Amino acid sequence: MYWMFYECISLIILDISNFDTSNITDMSRMFYNCSSLTFLDISNSDVNDDKKIMHLFYSMPDNAIVKVKDKTVQYLLLYTAREDGLEAWTTENVIIKEA
């Protein structure tokens, strides 16, 4: 999934919650330079600190919303977002799906 949506600058909403990512090892730069992507649902994706997720959100907008499955993934992705220059992202940007 490395570079999968690279520079999809016209992409605004993306729901990949049904993607099976259990065997994926590298998700780096997956949404790199998706500068118009304001809603991303990865709530069923297997995202953890064993996967490569470097620059996952690089150049995404400050007002983007990313839906994730739990608090562990939320904190991991907030850390990743900060490394990508999205210091303004909070738990209002990376939200946990409702049970």
C-alpha distances in whole Angstrom, upper triangle without the diagonal:
4,6,5,8,10,14,14,17,19,17,19,18,15,15,12,14,14,11,11,9,12,10,7,8,6,5,8,9,6,10,12,15,15,18,20,17,20,19,15,15,13,16,15,12,12,12,15,16,15,11,10,10,12,13,11,13,15,18,17,21,23,24,20,20,17,18,17,19,21,23,21,18,20,21,18,16,20,20,17,18,21,20,18,22,22,25,26,23,25,25,26,22,20,22,22,22,26,27
4,5,9,9,13,14,17,19,17,20,19,16,17,15,17,18,14,14,12,14,13,9,9,6,5,5,6,5,9,10,13,14,17,19,17,20,20,17,17,15,18,18,15,15,13,15,16,15,11,9,9,10,10,9,12,13,16,16,20,22,24,20,21,18,20,19,21,23,24,22,19,20,21,18,16,19,19,15,17,20,18,16,19,20,23,25,23,25,25,26,23,21,23,24,24,28,29
4,6,5,9,10,13,16,14,17,17,15,17,15,18,19,15,17,14,17,16,13,13,9,8,7,5,4,7,7,10,11,14,16,15,18,18,16,17,16,19,20,16,17,16,18,18,18,14,12,11,11,10,9,11,11,13,14,18,20,22,19,20,18,20,20,22,24,25,24,20,21,22,19,17,20,20,16,16,19,17,15,18,19,22,24,22,24,25,26,22,21,23,24,25,29,30
4,6,9,9,13,14,13,15,15,12,14,12,15,16,13,14,13,16,15,12,13,11,8,9,8,5,7,9,11,11,15,16,14,17,17,14,15,14,18,18,15,16,15,18,19,19,15,14,12,13,13,10,12,13,15,15,18,21,22,18,19,17,18,19,21,23,25,24,20,21,23,20,18,21,21,18,18,21,20,17,20,20,24,25,23,25,25,25,22,20,22,23,23,27,28
4,6,6,9,11,9,12,12,10,12,11,15,16,14,16,15,19,18,15,16,13,10,11,8,6,5,7,9,7,11,12,10,14,14,12,14,14,17,18,16,18,17,20,21,21,17,16,14,14,12,10,11,12,12,12,15,18,19,16,17,15,17,18,21,23,25,24,20,21,23,20,17,20,21,17,17,20,19,16,19,18,22,23,21,23,24,23,20,19,21,22,22,26,28
4,6,8,11,10,13,15,13,16,15,18,20,17,19,18,21,21,17,17,14,11,10,7,6,6,5,6,7,10,12,11,15,16,14,17,16,20,21,18,20,18,21,21,22,18,16,14,13,11,10,10,10,11,11,14,18,19,16,18,17,19,20,23,25,26,26,22,22,23,21,18,20,21,17,16,19,18,15,17,17,21,22,21,23,25,24,20,20,23,25,25,29,31
4,5,8,9,12,14,14,17,17,20,22,20,22,21,24,24,21,21,18,15,13,10,9,7,6,5,5,8,10,10,14,16,15,18,18,22,23,21,23,21,24,24,25,21,19,17,16,13,12,11,10,9,10,13,16,18,16,18,18,21,22,25,27,28,28,24,24,25,23,20,21,22,19,17,20,19,15,17,17,21,22,20,24,25,24,21,21,24,26,26,30,32
4,6,5,9,11,11,14,15,18,20,18,21,20,24,24,21,22,19,16,15,12,10,8,8,7,5,8,8,8,12,13,13,16,17,20,22,20,22,21,24,25,26,22,20,18,18,15,13,12,12,11,11,13,17,17,15,17,16,19,21,24,26,28,27,24,23,25,24,20,22,23,20,18,21,21,17,19,18,22,22,21,24,25,23,20,20,22,24,24,28,30
4,6,8,11,12,16,17,20,22,21,24,23,27,27,24,25,22,18,17,14,13,10,10,7,5,5,6,7,11,13,14,17,19,22,24,22,25,23,26,27,28,25,23,20,19,16,15,13,12,10,9,11,15,15,13,16,17,20,22,25,28,29,29,25,24,26,25,21,22,23,20,18,21,21,17,18,17,21,21,20,23,24,23,19,20,23,25,25,29,31
4,6,9,11,15,17,20,22,21,24,24,28,28,25,27,24,20,20,17,15,12,13,10,8,8,6,8,11,13,14,17,19,22,24,23,26,25,28,29,30,27,25,22,22,19,17,15,15,13,12,13,16,16,14,16,17,20,22,26,28,29,30,26,25,28,26,23,24,26,23,21,23,24,20,21,20,23,23,21,24,25,23,20,21,23,25,25,28,31
4,6,7,11,13,16,18,17,21,21,24,25,23,24,21,18,18,15,13,10,12,10,7,8,6,5,8,9,10,13,15,18,20,19,22,21,25,26,28,24,23,20,20,18,15,13,14,13,11,12,15,14,12,13,14,16,19,22,25,26,27,23,22,25,24,20,21,24,21,19,22,22,19,20,19,22,21,20,22,22,21,17,18,20,22,21,24,27
4,7,10,13,16,18,18,22,22,25,27,24,26,23,19,20,17,15,11,13,12,8,9,5,4,5,7,8,12,14,17,20,19,22,21,25,27,28,25,24,21,21,19,16,14,15,13,10,10,13,12,9,11,12,14,17,21,23,25,26,22,21,23,23,19,20,23,21,18,21,22,19,20,18,21,20,18,20,20,18,15,16,17,20,19,22,25
4,7,10,12,15,15,19,19,23,24,22,24,22,18,19,17,15,12,15,14,10,11,9,6,6,5,6,8,12,14,16,16,20,19,23,25,27,24,23,20,21,19,16,14,16,15,12,12,15,13,10,10,10,12,15,18,21,22,23,20,19,22,22,18,19,22,20,18,21,23,20,21,19,22,20,18,19,19,17,14,15,15,17,16,19,22
4,6,9,11,12,15,16,19,21,19,21,19,16,17,15,12,10,14,14,11,13,11,8,9,6,5,6,9,12,13,13,17,16,20,23,24,21,21,18,20,18,14,13,16,16,13,14,16,15,11,11,10,11,13,16,19,21,22,18,18,21,20,17,19,21,19,18,21,22,20,21,19,22,21,18,20,19,18,15,14,15,16,15,18,20
4,6,8,9,13,14,17,19,17,20,19,16,18,17,14,13,16,17,14,16,14,11,11,8,6,5,7,9,10,11,14,15,19,22,23,20,20,18,20,19,16,15,18,19,16,17,19,17,13,12,10,9,11,13,17,19,20,17,17,20,20,17,19,22,20,19,22,23,21,23,21,24,23,20,20,19,18,15,14,14,14,13,15,17
4,5,5,9,10,13,15,14,17,16,13,16,15,12,12,16,17,15,18,16,13,14,11,8,6,6,8,8,8,11,12,16,19,20,17,18,16,19,18,14,15,18,19,16,18,20,19,15,14,11,10,11,12,16,19,19,15,16,20,18,16,19,21,19,19,22,23,21,24,22,24,24,21,21,20,20,17,15,15,15,13,16,18
4,6,8,10,12,15,14,17,17,14,17,18,14,15,18,20,18,20,19,15,16,12,9,6,5,5,5,6,10,11,15,18,19,17,19,17,20,20,16,17,20,21,19,20,22,20,16,14,11,9,9,9,13,16,17,14,15,18,17,16,18,21,19,19,23,24,22,25,23,25,25,21,21,19,19,17,14,14,13,11,13,14
4,6,9,11,14,14,17,18,16,19,20,16,17,20,23,20,23,22,18,19,15,12,9,8,9,7,8,11,13,17,20,20,18,20,19,22,22,18,19,23,24,22,23,25,24,20,18,15,13,12,12,16,19,19,17,18,22,20,19,22,24,22,22,26,27,25,28,26,28,28,25,25,23,23,21,18,17,16,14,16,16
4,6,9,11,10,14,14,12,16,17,13,15,18,21,19,22,21,18,19,16,13,10,8,10,8,7,9,12,15,18,18,15,17,16,19,20,16,18,21,23,21,23,25,24,20,18,15,14,13,13,17,20,19,16,18,21,19,18,21,23,21,21,25,25,24,27,25,28,28,24,25,23,24,21,19,18,17,16,19,19
4,6,8,8,12,13,12,16,18,15,17,20,23,21,25,25,21,22,19,16,13,10,11,8,7,8,11,14,17,16,14,16,16,20,21,17,20,23,25,23,26,27,27,23,21,17,16,14,14,17,20,19,16,19,21,19,18,22,23,21,22,26,26,25,28,27,29,30,26,26,25,26,23,20,20,19,17,20,19
4,6,5,8,10,9,13,15,12,15,18,21,20,23,24,20,22,19,15,13,10,11,9,6,5,8,11,14,12,10,12,13,16,18,15,17,20,23,21,24,26,26,22,20,16,15,13,13,16,18,17,14,17,19,16,16,20,20,18,20,23,23,22,25,24,27,28,24,25,23,24,22,19,19,18,17,20,20
4,6,8,11,11,15,18,16,18,21,24,23,27,27,24,25,22,18,16,13,13,10,8,6,8,10,13,11,10,13,14,18,20,17,20,23,26,24,27,28,28,25,23,19,18,15,14,16,18,16,14,18,19,17,17,21,21,20,22,25,24,24,27,27,29,30,26,26,25,26,24,21,21,19,19,21,21
4,6,9,11,14,17,15,19,21,25,24,27,28,25,27,24,21,19,15,16,13,11,9,11,12,14,11,10,12,14,17,20,17,21,23,26,25,29,30,30,27,25,21,21,18,17,19,22,19,17,20,22,19,19,23,23,21,23,26,25,24,28,28,30,31,28,29,27,29,26,23,24,23,22,25,25
4,6,7,11,14,12,15,17,21,21,24,25,22,24,22,18,17,14,15,13,10,8,9,11,12,10,8,9,11,14,16,14,17,20,23,22,25,27,27,24,23,19,19,17,17,19,21,18,16,19,20,17,17,20,20,18,20,23,21,21,25,25,27,28,25,26,25,27,24,21,22,22,22,25,25
4,7,9,13,12,16,17,21,21,24,26,23,25,23,20,19,16,17,16,12,10,9,10,10,8,5,6,9,12,15,13,17,19,22,22,25,27,28,24,24,20,20,18,18,20,21,18,16,19,19,16,16,19,19,16,19,21,19,19,23,23,26,28,25,26,25,27,24,22,23,22,23,26,27
4,6,9,9,12,13,17,18,21,23,21,23,22,18,18,15,17,16,13,11,10,11,11,9,6,5,6,9,11,10,14,15,19,19,22,24,25,22,22,19,19,18,19,20,21,18,16,18,19,15,14,18,17,14,16,19,17,16,20,21,23,25,23,24,24,26,23,20,22,22,23,27,27
4,6,6,9,10,14,14,18,19,17,19,18,14,15,12,15,14,11,10,9,10,11,11,7,6,5,8,9,7,10,12,16,15,19,21,22,18,18,15,16,15,16,18,19,17,14,16,17,13,12,15,15,12,14,17,15,14,18,18,21,22,20,21,21,23,19,17,19,20,20,24,25
4,5,8,8,12,13,16,19,17,19,19,16,17,14,17,18,14,14,11,12,12,12,9,6,4,5,6,5,9,10,13,14,18,19,21,18,19,16,18,17,19,20,21,18,15,17,17,14,12,15,14,10,12,15,13,11,15,16,19,21,19,21,21,23,19,18,20,21,23,26,28
4,6,5,8,10,13,15,14,16,17,14,16,15,18,19,16,16,14,15,15,16,12,9,7,6,5,4,7,7,10,11,15,17,19,16,17,15,18,17,20,22,22,20,17,18,18,15,13,15,15,11,12,14,12,10,13,14,17,19,18,20,21,22,18,17,20,22,23,27,29
4,6,9,9,13,14,12,15,14,12,13,12,15,16,13,14,12,15,16,16,12,10,8,9,8,5,8,9,11,11,15,17,18,15,16,13,15,15,18,20,21,20,16,17,18,16,13,16,16,13,13,16,15,12,16,16,19,20,18,20,21,21,18,16,19,20,21,24,26
4,6,6,9,11,9,11,12,10,12,12,15,17,14,16,14,17,18,19,15,13,10,11,8,6,5,7,8,8,11,14,15,12,13,11,14,15,18,20,21,20,17,17,18,16,13,15,16,12,11,15,14,11,14,13,17,18,16,18,19,19,15,15,17,19,20,24,26
4,6,8,11,10,13,14,13,16,15,19,20,18,19,17,18,19,20,16,14,11,10,7,6,6,5,6,7,11,14,16,13,15,14,17,18,21,23,23,22,19,19,19,17,14,16,16,12,11,14,13,10,12,13,16,17,16,19,21,21,17,17,20,22,23,27,29
4,5,9,9,12,14,14,17,17,21,23,20,22,20,22,22,23,20,17,14,13,10,9,8,6,5,6,9,12,14,13,15,15,19,20,24,25,25,25,21,21,22,20,16,17,18,15,13,15,14,11,12,12,16,17,16,20,21,21,17,18,21,23,25,28,31
4,6,6,9,11,11,14,15,19,21,19,21,19,22,22,24,21,18,15,15,12,10,8,8,6,5,8,12,13,10,13,13,16,18,22,24,24,24,21,20,21,20,16,17,19,16,13,16,16,13,14,13,17,17,16,19,20,19,15,16,19,21,22,25,28
4,6,8,11,12,16,17,21,23,21,24,22,24,25,26,23,21,18,17,13,12,9,9,6,5,6,9,11,9,13,14,17,20,23,25,25,25,22,21,22,21,17,18,19,17,14,16,16,13,13,12,16,15,15,18,20,18,15,16,19,22,23,26,30
4,6,9,11,15,17,20,22,21,24,22,25,26,28,25,23,20,20,16,15,12,12,9,7,7,10,10,9,11,13,16,19,23,25,25,26,23,21,23,22,19,19,21,19,16,18,19,16,16,14,18,17,16,18,20,18,15,16,18,21,22,25,28
4,6,7,11,13,16,19,18,21,19,22,23,25,22,21,18,18,15,13,10,11,10,6,7,10,9,7,9,10,13,16,19,21,22,23,19,18,20,20,16,17,19,17,14,17,18,15,16,14,17,16,14,17,17,16,12,13,15,18,18,21,25
4,7,10,13,15,18,18,21,20,22,24,26,24,23,19,20,17,14,11,13,11,8,7,9,7,4,6,8,11,14,18,20,20,22,19,17,19,19,16,16,19,17,14,17,19,16,16,13,16,14,12,14,15,13,10,11,13,16,16,19,22
4,7,10,12,15,15,18,17,20,22,25,22,22,18,20,17,14,12,15,14,10,10,11,9,6,5,6,8,11,15,17,18,20,17,15,18,18,15,15,18,17,15,18,20,17,18,15,18,16,13,15,14,12,9,10,11,13,13,16,19
4,6,9,12,11,15,14,17,19,21,19,19,15,17,15,12,11,14,14,11,12,13,12,8,6,5,6,9,12,15,16,17,14,13,16,16,12,14,17,15,14,17,19,16,18,15,18,17,14,15,14,13,10,9,10,12,12,15,18
4,6,8,9,12,12,16,19,20,18,19,16,18,17,14,13,17,17,14,15,16,15,11,8,6,5,7,9,13,15,16,13,12,16,16,13,15,18,16,15,19,20,19,21,18,20,19,16,16,15,14,12,10,10,10,9,12,15
4,6,5,9,9,12,15,17,14,16,13,16,16,12,12,16,18,15,17,18,17,13,11,7,6,5,8,11,13,14,10,11,14,13,11,14,16,15,15,18,19,18,20,18,20,20,17,17,15,15,13,10,10,10,9,13,15
4,6,9,9,12,16,17,16,18,16,19,19,15,15,19,21,18,19,20,18,15,12,8,5,4,4,8,11,12,9,10,14,13,12,14,17,16,16,20,21,20,23,20,22,21,18,17,14,15,13,10,9,8,6,10,11
4,7,9,12,16,16,15,17,16,19,20,17,18,21,23,21,22,23,22,18,15,12,9,7,6,10,13,13,11,13,16,15,14,17,19,18,19,22,23,23,25,23,25,25,21,20,18,19,17,14,13,11,9,12,12
4,6,9,13,13,11,14,13,16,17,14,15,19,21,19,21,22,21,18,16,12,10,8,8,11,14,13,10,12,15,13,12,16,17,16,17,20,21,20,23,21,23,24,20,20,18,19,17,14,14,12,12,15,15
4,6,10,10,9,12,12,15,17,14,16,20,23,21,23,24,24,20,18,14,13,10,9,11,13,11,9,12,14,12,12,16,17,15,17,20,20,20,23,22,24,25,21,21,19,21,19,15,16,14,14,17,17
4,7,8,7,9,8,12,14,11,13,17,20,18,21,21,21,18,16,13,12,9,9,10,12,9,7,10,11,9,9,12,13,12,14,17,17,17,20,19,20,22,18,18,17,19,17,13,14,13,14,17,18
4,5,6,9,9,12,14,13,15,18,21,20,23,23,23,20,19,15,15,11,11,11,11,8,7,10,10,7,9,12,12,11,14,16,16,17,20,19,20,22,19,19,17,20,18,15,16,15,16,19,20
4,5,7,8,11,14,13,15,18,21,21,23,23,24,22,21,17,17,14,14,14,13,10,9,12,11,7,10,12,11,10,14,15,14,16,19,19,20,22,19,19,18,21,20,16,18,17,19,22,23
4,7,9,12,15,14,17,20,23,23,26,26,27,25,23,20,20,17,16,16,16,13,12,15,14,11,13,16,14,13,17,19,17,18,22,22,23,25,23,23,22,25,23,19,21,20,22,25,25
4,6,9,12,11,15,17,20,20,23,24,25,22,21,18,18,15,16,16,17,14,12,15,15,11,12,15,14,12,15,17,16,16,20,20,22,24,21,22,21,24,21,18,20,20,21,24,25
4,6,9,9,13,14,18,18,22,22,24,21,21,18,19,17,18,19,19,16,13,16,15,12,12,15,13,11,14,16,13,14,18,18,20,23,20,22,22,24,21,19,21,21,23,26,27
4,6,5,9,11,14,15,18,19,20,18,17,15,16,14,16,17,17,15,12,13,13,10,9,12,11,8,10,13,11,11,14,15,17,19,17,18,19,21,17,15,18,19,20,24,25
4,5,8,9,13,14,17,18,20,18,19,16,18,17,19,20,19,17,14,15,15,11,10,12,11,7,9,11,8,8,12,13,15,18,16,18,20,21,18,17,20,21,23,27,28
4,6,5,9,10,14,15,17,15,16,15,17,17,20,21,20,18,15,16,15,13,10,12,11,7,8,10,7,6,9,11,13,16,14,17,19,20,16,16,19,21,23,26,29
4,6,9,9,13,14,16,13,14,12,14,14,17,18,18,16,13,13,14,11,9,11,11,7,8,11,10,8,11,11,14,16,14,16,17,18,14,13,16,18,19,23,25
4,6,6,9,10,12,10,11,10,13,14,17,18,18,17,14,13,14,12,9,10,11,8,6,9,9,6,9,8,12,13,11,14,15,15,12,11,15,17,19,23,25
4,6,9,11,13,12,14,13,17,18,21,22,21,20,17,17,17,15,12,12,12,9,7,9,9,5,7,8,11,13,12,16,18,18,14,15,18,21,23,26,29
4,6,9,11,11,14,14,18,19,23,24,23,23,20,19,19,18,14,14,15,12,10,11,11,7,8,8,12,13,12,16,18,18,14,15,19,22,24,27,30
4,7,9,7,10,11,14,16,20,21,21,21,18,16,18,17,13,13,15,12,9,12,12,9,9,8,12,12,11,14,16,15,11,13,16,19,20,24,27
4,5,5,9,11,15,17,21,22,22,22,20,17,18,18,15,14,16,14,11,13,14,11,10,8,11,10,10,13,15,13,10,13,15,19,20,23,27
4,6,9,11,15,17,21,21,20,21,19,16,17,17,14,12,14,14,10,11,14,11,10,7,9,7,7,10,12,11,8,11,14,18,20,23,26
4,7,10,13,16,20,20,20,21,19,16,17,18,15,13,16,16,12,14,17,14,13,10,12,9,8,10,12,9,7,10,12,16,18,20,24
4,7,10,13,17,18,18,19,16,14,16,16,13,12,15,14,11,13,16,13,13,10,13,11,8,10,11,9,6,8,11,14,15,18,22
4,7,10,13,15,15,17,14,11,14,15,12,11,15,14,12,15,17,15,16,12,14,12,9,10,9,7,4,6,7,10,12,14,18
4,6,10,12,13,14,11,9,12,12,9,10,13,12,11,14,16,15,16,13,15,14,10,11,10,9,6,5,6,9,10,13,16
4,7,9,11,13,10,9,12,13,10,12,15,15,14,17,19,18,19,16,18,17,13,12,10,10,8,6,5,6,6,10,12
4,6,8,9,7,6,10,10,9,11,14,14,14,17,18,18,20,17,18,18,14,13,11,12,10,7,6,5,6,10,11
4,7,8,7,8,11,12,11,13,16,16,17,19,21,21,23,20,22,21,17,16,13,14,14,10,8,6,6,8,9
4,6,6,6,9,10,11,12,15,16,16,19,20,21,23,20,21,20,17,15,12,14,14,10,8,6,7,9,10
4,5,5,6,9,10,10,12,14,15,17,19,20,21,19,18,18,15,12,10,13,13,10,9,7,10,12,13
4,5,5,6,9,10,11,13,14,16,17,19,21,19,18,19,16,14,12,15,15,11,11,10,12,15,15
4,6,5,6,8,10,10,12,14,15,16,18,17,17,18,14,13,11,14,13,9,10,9,11,14,15
4,6,5,6,9,10,10,12,14,15,17,14,14,15,11,9,7,10,9,6,7,7,10,13,15
4,5,5,6,9,10,11,13,14,16,14,13,14,11,9,8,12,11,8,10,10,14,17,18
4,6,5,6,9,10,11,13,15,13,14,15,12,12,11,15,13,10,12,12,15,18,20
4,5,5,6,9,10,10,12,11,12,13,10,10,10,12,10,7,10,11,14,18,20
4,5,5,6,9,10,11,9,9,10,7,7,8,10,9,7,10,12,15,18,21
4,5,5,7,9,10,9,9,11,9,10,11,14,12,11,14,15,19,22,24
4,5,5,6,9,9,10,12,10,12,13,15,13,11,15,16,19,22,24
4,5,5,7,5,7,9,7,9,11,13,10,10,13,16,18,22,24
4,5,5,5,5,8,7,10,12,14,12,12,16,18,21,24,27
4,5,7,8,11,11,13,16,18,15,15,18,20,23,27,29
4,6,8,11,10,14,16,17,14,14,18,20,23,27,29
4,6,8,9,13,16,17,14,15,19,22,24,28,30
4,5,6,9,12,13,10,12,15,18,21,24,27
4,6,8,12,13,11,12,16,19,22,25,28
4,6,10,10,9,11,14,18,21,23,27
4,7,7,6,8,11,14,17,20,23
4,5,5,7,9,12,15,18,21
4,5,5,6,9,12,14,17
4,6,6,9,12,14,17
4,6,10,12,15,18
4,7,10,13,16
4,7,9,12
4,6,9
4,6
4
